[in-house]
Amino acid sequence: MAQIGIGIVGGGYMGKAHAVAMAAVGAVFDTALRPRLEMVCAASPASAERYRHAYGFARATDDWRALVNDSKVEAVVIASPQETHMAIAEAAFACGKPVFCEKPMGGSLEQSASMTAAAHASGAVNMVGFNYIRTPASQFARRLIASGRIGKITWFRGEHTEDFYADPREPASWRTVGAANGTMGDLAPHMINAALALVGPIAGLIAEVETVHRSRPGSDGPVRVDNDDQAQMMCRFANGAMGHLFFSRISTGRKMGYAYEVVGTAGAIRFDQEDQNALWLYDSADPKPERGFRKILIGPSHPDYLAFCQGPGHGTGYQDQIIIEAHDFLKAIETGKPVWPTFDDGLQVNRIVAAAHASSAAKNWVSVPVA
């Protein structure tokens, strides 16, 4: 059974998630390629060694260049801060190595475009980490929509709402500095990606992006917040459907409010990530007395569920989404065929984010370019 050496840049929240996923994916999916946790990189030798010991890597370093250039590291996972993504990805592509990069791809649209160009030039496998759309329920929703089950799509409503900054007394942190760490950089890309996956390209939009709490407590007094708390946008999809998207880190009461509703001429679908093992389906073909949304409990007959559990309704969780991503990344490397979402798909999400900022500043509709 073939092995592949994995190097992960970043050992924190997402670095741990990817390390656990790579350690588990071979057994869960019986993959042809079996990951070997070769090297982890962190900001200091001490933290790198701590992550190496905790996650089971063979080696550790505080220099991402050493990781990328190491011959035993055959694929690179980027789970470090956004401003580091471009340099790491471009160096890995220069070595011809597959790259999995957490969203958002770059610290800016220009950086994301540069990363995508490097991916094309190298021909190496590339993927972007939009994990929530990979739940078995959302994969099933995509299949239902693609099959025409709910007819022609006329309307989409999506949100990614959380409340970790709802309290204005919550102190300032790295989250309040830099556009990539605001709601449009942090939460919005997930739901934009979902909209593109479920309905298709967005042709135009009008948006409002705002900072509600303009300062937060700091150690020496109030600290200015320089990124956004919430945003909304109306959009028109290329297929003619209308849409509305809302993103917020100050949505009181919402913990994982990644939710959407898709309305078609023959039915509708609803999903809420806080109940990620259920999908609600309305089918207009049902007899009139029986029409209504019905809850479908996710089980072994739905995409990627059986690998985790044989029991319907028993459920999958957050870490399982990352394992599914690892499986798709390994399959892309094994076959040499792209697996969605690639860097091209990540770049399109960033184009929409940039268009939303431009629309908010100009207070008008803007078209969204498609490469």
Buried (B, 14 or more C-beta within 10 A) or exposed (E): EEEBBBBBBBBBEBBBBBBBBBBBBBEBBEBEBBBBBBBBBBBEEEBBBBBBEEBBBEBBBBEBEBBBBBEEBBBBBBBBBBBBBBBBBBBBBBBEBBBBBBBBBBBBBEBBBBBBBBBBEBEBBBBBBBBBBBBBBBBBBBEBBEEEBBBEBBBBBBBBBBBEBBEBEBEBEEBBBBBBBBBBBBBBBBBBBBBBBBBBEBBBBBBBBEBBBEBBEEEEEEBEBBBBBBBBBBBBBEEEBBBBBBBBBBBEEBEBBBBBBBBBEEBBBBBBBEBBBBBBBBBEEEEEEEEEBEEBEBBBEBBBBEBBBEEBEBBBEEBBBBBBBBBBBBBBBBEEEBBBBBBBBBBBBBBBBBBBBBBBEEEEBBEBEEE
